[in-house]
Amino acid sequence: MARPIAKPTGVECRFDDHELIVTKTDLKGRITYANDVFIRLSKFSRREVIGAPHNLIRHPDMPHCIFKLLWETIQSKNEIFAYVVNMARDGDHYWVFAHVTPTFDSHRNVIGFHSNRRKPDRAQVEKIERLYAELRAEEQHAGGGKEGIAAGHTMLMNRLSQQGVAYDEFIFSV
């Protein structure tokens, strides 16, 4: 399914602190399960999302290097936490604190991925927005594409190194 052409509206969709957004994907990132909270916030129907690529909800303000880090981590059989801004079908957006894990079969082969997302605190979002703006600027400055992703990733890793923290330590300190 092709993503509807929507432009960001600047309108944030809110959800409650107790709500969890849950999706499951196959190895290629195609959605195999989406809970009712995901359907409501994404403003897509269940029929539209099942089988669609998870990047259906990617917001243009998300640095591509964060998704590079996410995919590298989960494909290496590890979990990752990340702040993500998603875009609904109509261009509205919503911030999440995502926990993404590989799903294993009985032989510890990765057979898909599972993501639970919670509502982040506004102060956390404000800190991450500044960082993400810098990463996007670096990606664009490097010309976008693979070069841009690599430049953003290098910038992120250098910043973490300067702070003397690993990514996981950083993400939980925001």
Secondary structure, 3 states (H helix, E strand, C coil): CCCCCCCCCCCECCCCCCCCEEEEECCCCEEEEECHHHHHHHCCCHHHHCCCEHHHHECCCCCHHHHHHHHHHHHCCCCEEEEEEEECCCCCEEEEEEEEEEEECCCCCEEEEEEEEECCCHHHHHHHHHHHHHHHHHHHHCCCHHHHHHHHHHHHHHHHHHHCCCHHHHHHHC
